[in-house]
């Protein structure tokens, strides 16, 4: 019906011209074509070439049959040919002008739509916040969660690499905070996390359209390990991706759950990808500066401890040995002084291990000792000093944690000393197990005096109430762990979750 409307309008315009010419025939004289020109112009301007040509043919036929002698016959002469040519020229010129005007109007409307979309994009990304958190992973999660809100998608994934590091990093936004996945350079061809430099959109039902066996932009631009990591985190219909490249980082942003509105969302995805790249670089540089500052501070502290406290303890030990060897010293005094000297020697050894661990190239790095062996060494030293049995149990027996070895030893040392000093128990037990691949659980139980509260308090509750061993809690928080304390009339249970 809509397709026939222009031709019906052409016929109607010619019929109106016929009716007007017939009613005004007496005063028009020989100028019978006057009303047919507007009919052809009207049709050409508003309905285009084909209806205008129909109006041209009908107007010529009506004039020849009804108003030009001999009447009621189609006696086509030279005048009719000229009239038909004139009408055709008028139709073509008017149609061309109308088509140009319509195209200009359409272009103007498209420009307005694009301008509104660009303005909406600028409004969404204007005032992009600065993301700085305690850890790079937490700040990256906040950044990508904000990017997902700006784009209006279900999930945002970012992959990137630094210009001076071979590793490929992957982070995503979700309902719960995630860490950063670190992949080796072999995870992507040529060690690149970018893939092709263009943006793309796939209006599919999920990641299968990206990394399935039939191929796709993700399979084409990434190798299997990286593609699997990305596709496992994408969900929802409609996935868009755009690259970003800043001074120190290159990477790619993936947005899933966009629906099918590719034309409207791609400019926004490109702008957000650039903002994400800029923010990630800021976080990367901030993290590098923090690492350098921590390394320098650890070196300074190691030098101060070695040149200060450690040397002072050595002097005290020598003085104790001199006093013990004095001729007028009794046997009891000599034994007591030598016992103190041996205790100081043990603490010196502990302090040296701590100093070694502070240095970037620690001699203890990569130790092959099991957690059970390390903790039994600690137990064998502390139990005779405090005259209290300290039981150690590790599950499994051969559990190793090279990256957290020193952390576990210091945590257990402080927790056991706190129990011995303040609880005065008859025994202390230390248990270590691995509830997951990324965490260890360290539990220290004693049957001595309990804390001044009753029941079980989580890490957040301890922090809010400001109770519990402060230094132990701060040490746990510095490594991103958590501590829970259960205090009962028959003793205390301290449970610590240590990320490894």
VMD Tcl script that draws the C-alpha trace (Angstrom):
set ca {
  {0.00 0.00 0.00}
  {2.81 2.41 0.83}
  {4.58 1.57 -2.44}
  {1.41 2.39 -4.47}
  {0.74 5.68 -2.66}
  {3.13 7.85 -4.80}
  {1.56 6.59 -8.03}
  {-1.94 7.16 -6.66}
  {-0.89 10.69 -5.76}
  {0.40 11.23 -9.32}
  {-2.92 10.04 -10.77}
  {-4.83 12.22 -8.30}
  {-2.80 15.31 -9.19}
  {-3.46 14.78 -12.93}
  {-7.20 14.26 -12.25}
  {-7.32 17.53 -10.30}
  {-5.58 19.29 -13.20}
  {-8.14 17.78 -15.61}
  {-11.05 18.89 -13.42}
  {-9.63 22.41 -13.01}
  {-8.92 22.81 -16.72}
  {-12.42 21.58 -17.59}
  {-14.09 24.03 -15.20}
  {-11.95 26.98 -16.35}
  {-11.92 26.07 -20.06}
  {-13.96 29.09 -21.01}
  {-11.53 31.65 -19.60}
  {-8.22 29.80 -20.24}
  {-8.34 30.03 -24.01}
  {-5.53 28.12 -25.71}
  {-3.39 27.87 -22.49}
  {-4.81 24.51 -21.48}
  {-1.46 23.22 -20.06}
  {-1.28 25.71 -17.17}
  {-2.71 23.45 -14.44}
  {-0.78 20.37 -15.58}
  {2.60 21.94 -14.81}
  {1.83 22.12 -11.03}
  {0.60 18.51 -11.11}
  {3.93 17.31 -12.54}
  {5.98 19.58 -10.20}
  {4.06 18.47 -7.11}
  {4.54 14.80 -7.96}
  {8.26 15.21 -8.75}
  {9.02 17.21 -5.60}
  {7.25 14.99 -3.11}
  {7.29 11.53 -4.69}
  {10.34 11.26 -6.94}
  {11.17 10.35 -10.53}
  {8.91 7.40 -11.33}
  {5.61 8.95 -10.11}
  {6.60 12.21 -11.83}
  {7.13 10.42 -15.15}
  {3.73 8.77 -14.73}
  {2.18 12.20 -14.15}
  {4.01 13.47 -17.26}
  {2.60 10.72 -19.48}
  {-0.93 11.05 -18.03}
  {-0.90 14.84 -18.39}
  {0.18 14.63 -22.04}
  {-2.48 12.00 -22.78}
  {-5.23 13.98 -21.01}
  {-4.38 17.19 -22.87}
  {-4.28 15.41 -26.21}
  {-7.53 13.51 -25.63}
  {-9.68 16.09 -23.83}
  {-8.51 19.62 -24.54}
  {-6.64 19.76 -27.86}
  {-8.52 19.31 -31.17}
  {-9.47 16.92 -32.52}
  {-11.17 16.10 -29.20}
  {-11.54 12.60 -27.79}
  {-8.83 11.09 -29.95}
  {-5.15 10.34 -29.42}
  {-3.84 12.19 -32.42}
  {-0.24 12.68 -31.20}
  {1.46 15.48 -33.13}
  {4.64 17.53 -32.90}
  {3.08 19.82 -30.29}
  {2.28 16.83 -28.06}
  {5.88 15.58 -28.35}
  {7.23 18.97 -27.38}
  {4.76 19.13 -24.49}
  {5.78 15.66 -23.33}
  {9.50 16.60 -23.48}
  {8.89 19.79 -21.50}
  {6.91 17.93 -18.86}
  {9.67 15.28 -18.65}
  {12.40 17.92 -18.20}
  {10.35 19.59 -15.49}
  {9.84 16.23 -13.75}
  {13.55 15.33 -13.93}
  {14.77 18.71 -12.70}
  {12.22 18.90 -9.91}
  {12.90 15.29 -8.92}
  {16.64 15.92 -8.80}
  {16.18 18.97 -6.63}
  {13.80 17.03 -4.37}
  {16.19 14.06 -4.09}
  {19.08 16.35 -3.23}
  {16.97 18.10 -0.60}
  {15.88 14.78 0.93}
  {19.47 13.53 0.99}
  {20.59 16.74 2.68}
  {17.80 16.39 5.24}
  {18.78 12.75 5.92}
  {22.44 13.73 6.28}
  {21.47 16.49 8.67}
  {19.40 14.07 10.74}
  {22.28 11.58 10.80}
  {24.65 14.33 11.87}
  {22.29 15.33 14.68}
  {22.02 11.71 15.84}
  {25.81 11.28 15.72}
  {26.30 14.59 17.53}
  {23.87 13.53 20.25}
  {25.63 10.18 20.55}
  {29.02 11.90 20.77}
  {27.67 14.31 23.36}
  {26.25 11.39 25.36}
  {29.62 9.63 25.14}
  {31.46 12.73 26.35}
  {28.98 13.17 29.20}
  {29.51 9.57 30.28}
  {33.30 9.70 30.28}
  {33.68 13.30 31.48}
  {34.89 13.42 35.03}
  {36.47 9.96 34.74}
  {37.57 9.24 38.33}
  {41.12 8.51 39.47}
  {41.42 4.95 40.77}
  {44.03 4.43 43.49}
  {43.72 1.61 46.01}
  {45.92 -0.36 48.37}
  {46.59 -2.96 45.69}
  {46.81 -2.81 41.89}
  {44.27 -5.65 41.59}
  {41.64 -3.90 43.71}
  {42.03 -0.62 41.83}
  {41.87 -2.40 38.45}
  {38.65 -4.14 39.51}
  {37.09 -0.80 40.50}
  {38.22 0.72 37.19}
  {36.66 -2.03 35.06}
  {33.48 -2.08 37.14}
  {33.13 1.67 36.46}
  {33.81 1.07 32.74}
  {31.01 -1.53 32.67}
  {28.64 1.02 34.21}
  {29.60 3.70 31.66}
  {29.20 1.38 28.65}
  {26.07 -0.20 30.09}
  {27.18 -3.81 29.64}
  {27.24 -6.88 31.85}
  {30.98 -7.47 31.95}
  {34.25 -5.76 31.00}
  {37.54 -7.62 30.49}
  {40.91 -5.98 29.89}
  {44.12 -7.61 28.70}
  {47.39 -5.69 28.56}
  {51.17 -5.94 28.57}
  {53.90 -3.51 29.61}
  {56.67 -2.41 27.30}
  {59.40 -3.65 29.65}
  {57.78 -6.90 30.84}
  {57.08 -10.11 28.91}
  {53.98 -11.04 30.91}
  {50.37 -10.68 29.77}
  {47.84 -9.51 32.36}
  {44.07 -10.02 32.43}
  {41.52 -8.42 34.76}
  {37.73 -8.25 34.77}
  {34.71 -6.69 36.43}
  {32.16 -8.85 38.22}
  {29.85 -8.93 41.22}
  {32.77 -9.92 43.42}
  {36.29 -8.57 43.33}
  {38.73 -10.61 41.30}
  {42.49 -10.66 41.12}
  {44.70 -10.10 38.10}
  {45.53 -13.18 36.04}
  {49.18 -13.27 34.98}
  {49.89 -15.29 31.83}
  {53.26 -16.11 30.23}
  {54.22 -14.54 26.87}
  {53.43 -17.81 25.10}
  {49.75 -17.29 25.92}
  {49.39 -15.06 22.85}
  {51.12 -15.11 19.46}
  {54.17 -12.87 19.39}
  {53.67 -12.02 23.06}
  {50.96 -9.50 22.16}
  {47.79 -8.93 24.14}
  {46.35 -6.61 21.53}
  {45.61 -8.68 18.51}
  {44.52 -6.65 15.45}
  {44.45 -2.90 15.94}
  {40.81 -2.39 14.95}
  {37.64 -2.46 17.03}
  {34.92 -5.02 16.32}
  {31.43 -6.04 17.39}
  {29.83 -9.50 17.38}
  {26.04 -9.58 17.95}
  {26.16 -13.22 19.07}
  {24.62 -15.10 21.93}
  {27.84 -15.52 23.87}
  {31.56 -16.17 23.73}
  {31.06 -19.19 21.49}
  {30.81 -16.83 18.53}
  {34.24 -15.46 19.43}
  {36.36 -18.49 20.26}
  {34.39 -21.41 18.89}
  {35.69 -23.99 16.50}
  {34.32 -22.04 13.55}
  {36.64 -19.15 14.38}
  {35.86 -15.54 15.07}
  {37.64 -12.28 15.93}
  {38.85 -13.51 19.30}
  {40.18 -16.79 17.89}
  {41.82 -14.89 15.03}
  {43.58 -12.37 17.25}
  {44.55 -14.44 20.30}
  {46.07 -17.83 20.91}
  {44.15 -20.62 22.64}
  {45.25 -19.98 26.28}
  {44.44 -16.27 26.24}
  {41.26 -16.77 24.20}
  {40.08 -19.38 26.70}
  {40.78 -17.05 29.64}
  {38.83 -14.23 27.98}
  {35.87 -16.25 26.68}
  {35.39 -17.97 30.03}
  {34.74 -14.55 31.60}
  {32.41 -13.16 28.90}
  {28.65 -13.66 28.97}
  {25.53 -12.18 27.42}
  {24.43 -11.28 23.92}
  {26.53 -8.81 21.94}
  {30.30 -8.48 22.53}
  {32.43 -5.50 21.51}
  {36.17 -4.99 21.68}
  {38.50 -2.04 21.15}
  {42.29 -1.71 21.48}
  {44.18 0.85 23.54}
  {47.79 1.93 23.42}
  {49.41 4.36 25.85}
  {53.01 5.17 26.66}
  {53.90 2.04 28.64}
  {50.95 -0.32 28.08}
  {49.20 -1.86 25.10}
  {46.05 -3.90 25.42}
  {42.46 -4.55 24.46}
  {39.07 -4.04 26.13}
  {36.19 -6.52 25.84}
  {32.58 -5.60 26.70}
  {29.90 -8.32 26.83}
  {26.14 -8.20 27.23}
  {25.58 -5.24 24.87}
  {22.70 -6.60 22.79}
  {22.74 -5.81 19.06}
  {23.20 -2.01 19.03}
  {26.65 -2.02 17.42}
  {26.55 1.34 15.65}
  {25.47 3.19 18.76}
  {27.85 1.56 21.23}
  {31.14 1.29 19.31}
  {32.15 4.99 19.62}
  {31.57 4.74 23.36}
  {33.56 1.50 23.61}
  {36.49 3.13 21.78}
  {36.51 6.14 24.10}
  {36.16 3.98 27.22}
  {38.99 1.72 26.01}
  {41.27 4.76 25.78}
  {40.24 5.93 29.27}
  {40.78 2.43 30.69}
  {44.24 2.29 29.10}
  {45.16 5.67 30.58}
  {43.93 4.67 34.04}
  {45.70 1.30 33.89}
  {48.95 3.04 32.99}
  {48.51 5.40 35.94}
  {47.92 2.43 38.23}
  {50.88 0.59 36.72}
  {53.26 3.50 37.30}
  {51.90 4.03 40.81}
  {52.44 0.35 41.58}
  {56.00 0.47 40.21}
  {56.81 3.52 42.32}
  {55.40 1.76 45.38}
  {57.55 -1.29 44.70}
  {60.66 0.84 44.35}
  {59.84 2.73 47.56}
  {59.20 -0.49 49.47}
  {62.43 -2.04 48.15}
  {64.46 1.00 49.21}
  {62.80 1.08 52.62}
  {63.47 -2.63 53.15}
  {67.13 -2.15 52.24}
  {67.43 0.79 54.63}
  {65.76 -1.17 57.42}
  {68.03 -4.19 56.76}
  {71.14 -1.99 56.96}
  {69.94 -0.30 60.14}
  {69.15 -3.60 61.83}
  {72.43 -5.16 60.74}
  {74.63 -2.20 61.72}
  {72.63 -1.31 64.82}
  {70.65 -3.90 66.74}
  {72.58 -6.95 65.47}
  {75.95 -5.48 66.39}
  {74.66 -4.36 69.77}
  {73.47 -7.89 70.54}
  {76.90 -9.20 69.60}
  {78.48 -6.80 72.08}
  {76.06 -7.84 74.81}
  {76.85 -11.53 74.19}
  {80.58 -10.87 74.49}
  {80.02 -8.99 77.74}
  {77.94 -11.86 79.13}
  {80.66 -14.35 78.22}
  {83.26 -12.20 79.99}
  {81.09 -12.03 83.11}
  {80.49 -15.79 83.02}
  {84.22 -16.46 82.75}
  {85.07 -14.17 85.65}
  {86.92 -15.92 88.42}
  {84.57 -14.77 91.17}
  {81.38 -15.91 89.36}
  {79.47 -18.69 91.04}
  {78.42 -21.76 89.11}
  {74.75 -20.75 89.25}
  {75.51 -17.23 88.02}
  {77.76 -18.61 85.27}
  {75.02 -21.00 84.06}
  {72.46 -18.22 84.12}
  {74.66 -15.82 82.15}
  {75.49 -18.49 79.56}
  {71.80 -19.33 79.21}
  {71.05 -15.66 78.51}
  {73.93 -15.57 76.03}
  {72.53 -18.61 74.19}
  {69.07 -17.02 74.07}
  {70.57 -13.88 72.54}
  {72.43 -16.03 70.00}
  {69.15 -17.62 68.96}
  {67.49 -14.23 68.61}
  {70.46 -13.02 66.57}
  {70.02 -15.94 64.20}
  {66.31 -15.12 63.92}
  {67.14 -11.47 63.27}
  {69.64 -12.40 60.56}
  {66.99 -14.50 58.80}
  {64.62 -11.55 58.99}
  {67.30 -9.21 57.56}
  {68.01 -11.65 54.73}
  {64.32 -11.77 53.90}
  {64.18 -7.97 53.70}
  {66.76 -7.90 50.92}
  {65.47 -8.18 47.32}
  {67.83 -11.07 46.55}
  {67.19 -13.08 49.69}
  {69.38 -16.12 50.24}
  {66.28 -17.89 51.51}
  {64.39 -17.36 48.25}
  {63.39 -20.60 46.62}
  {63.95 -22.65 49.76}
  {62.97 -26.28 49.39}
  {62.15 -26.77 53.08}
  {58.63 -27.89 53.85}
  {56.36 -25.84 56.10}
  {56.40 -28.68 58.65}
  {60.22 -28.63 58.85}
  {60.35 -24.85 59.32}
  {57.70 -24.80 62.04}
  {59.26 -27.72 63.91}
  {62.54 -25.83 63.97}
  {60.66 -22.91 65.50}
  {58.94 -25.20 67.99}
  {62.20 -26.87 68.99}
  {63.66 -23.48 69.82}
  {60.69 -21.91 71.65}
  {59.50 -24.94 73.68}
  {62.65 -25.28 75.84}
  {62.86 -21.52 76.40}
  {59.27 -21.29 77.68}
  {59.15 -24.80 79.11}
  {55.86 -25.40 77.30}
  {55.18 -28.12 74.70}
  {54.40 -26.78 71.24}
  {52.77 -29.29 68.88}
  {52.97 -28.75 65.11}
  {50.75 -30.42 62.50}
  {50.76 -29.62 58.75}
  {48.38 -31.13 56.21}
  {49.75 -32.50 53.97}
  {53.10 -33.28 55.56}
  {55.10 -32.22 52.49}
  {53.27 -28.90 52.06}
  {55.58 -26.18 50.67}
  {54.99 -22.45 50.25}
  {58.19 -20.77 49.03}
  {56.45 -17.45 48.36}
  {54.94 -17.28 51.88}
  {57.59 -19.17 53.85}
  {58.93 -16.21 55.81}
  {55.43 -14.78 56.32}
  {54.13 -18.02 57.85}
  {57.16 -18.34 60.11}
  {56.79 -14.78 61.42}
  {53.03 -15.11 61.93}
  {53.37 -18.38 63.84}
  {56.27 -16.99 65.89}
  {54.29 -13.93 66.97}
  {51.05 -15.84 67.62}
  {52.84 -18.48 69.73}
  {54.83 -15.88 71.70}
  {51.61 -13.95 72.39}
  {49.96 -17.13 73.67}
  {52.95 -18.06 75.86}
  {53.41 -14.58 77.22}
  {49.80 -13.56 77.93}
  {47.91 -16.86 78.19}
  {50.42 -18.90 80.23}
  {49.07 -22.16 78.73}
  {50.10 -25.71 79.54}
  {50.43 -26.46 75.81}
  {50.19 -24.75 72.40}
  {49.31 -26.38 69.08}
  {49.95 -25.05 65.59}
  {48.03 -26.40 62.59}
  {48.54 -25.49 58.92}
  {46.42 -26.64 55.99}
  {45.51 -25.44 52.49}
  {41.75 -24.79 52.05}
  {42.39 -23.66 48.45}
  {45.18 -23.38 45.91}
  {45.65 -19.69 46.69}
  {45.45 -19.65 50.50}
  {46.85 -21.34 53.59}
  {45.08 -21.54 56.95}
  {47.26 -21.19 60.04}
  {45.62 -22.03 63.39}
  {47.23 -21.47 66.78}
  {45.36 -22.96 69.77}
  {46.25 -22.74 73.47}
  {44.53 -23.76 76.72}
  {45.58 -20.71 78.74}
  {43.81 -17.49 79.65}
  {41.45 -16.22 76.99}
  {40.77 -12.75 75.61}
  {38.49 -10.32 77.48}
  {35.53 -11.34 75.30}
  {33.64 -14.54 74.70}
  {32.73 -16.07 71.37}
  {34.03 -15.98 67.81}
  {34.88 -12.66 66.11}
  {35.72 -12.32 62.42}
  {38.43 -10.08 61.01}
  {35.99 -7.22 60.31}
  {34.49 -7.50 63.79}
  {37.94 -7.44 65.40}
  {38.86 -4.41 63.31}
  {35.64 -2.56 64.15}
  {35.95 -3.30 67.88}
  {39.68 -2.56 67.96}
  {40.49 -5.69 69.95}
  {42.92 -8.56 69.52}
  {46.69 -8.51 68.96}
  {47.29 -5.29 67.03}
  {50.67 -6.11 65.52}
  {49.50 -9.55 64.38}
  {46.36 -8.06 62.84}
  {48.38 -5.38 61.02}
  {50.82 -7.99 59.69}
  {47.88 -10.05 58.39}
  {46.29 -7.00 56.75}
  {49.56 -6.01 55.06}
  {49.55 -9.26 53.04}
  {45.83 -9.17 52.26}
  {44.89 -11.93 54.70}
  {42.29 -12.22 57.47}
  {42.24 -13.27 61.10}
  {39.51 -14.81 63.25}
  {39.70 -15.25 67.04}
  {37.58 -17.61 69.13}
  {37.83 -17.00 72.87}
  {36.37 -19.53 75.34}
  {36.78 -20.21 79.07}
  {39.08 -23.15 78.24}
  {41.43 -21.34 75.87}
  {41.86 -19.38 72.66}
  {41.87 -20.24 68.96}
  {43.50 -17.83 66.48}
  {42.87 -18.62 62.82}
  {44.76 -16.77 60.06}
  {44.13 -16.97 56.30}
  {47.36 -16.34 54.38}
  {47.32 -15.72 50.59}
  {50.12 -17.56 48.81}
}
mol new
graphics top color blue
foreach p $ca { graphics top sphere $p radius 0.5 }
foreach p [lrange $ca 0 end-1] q [lrange $ca 1 end] { graphics top cylinder $p $q radius 0.2 }
display resetview
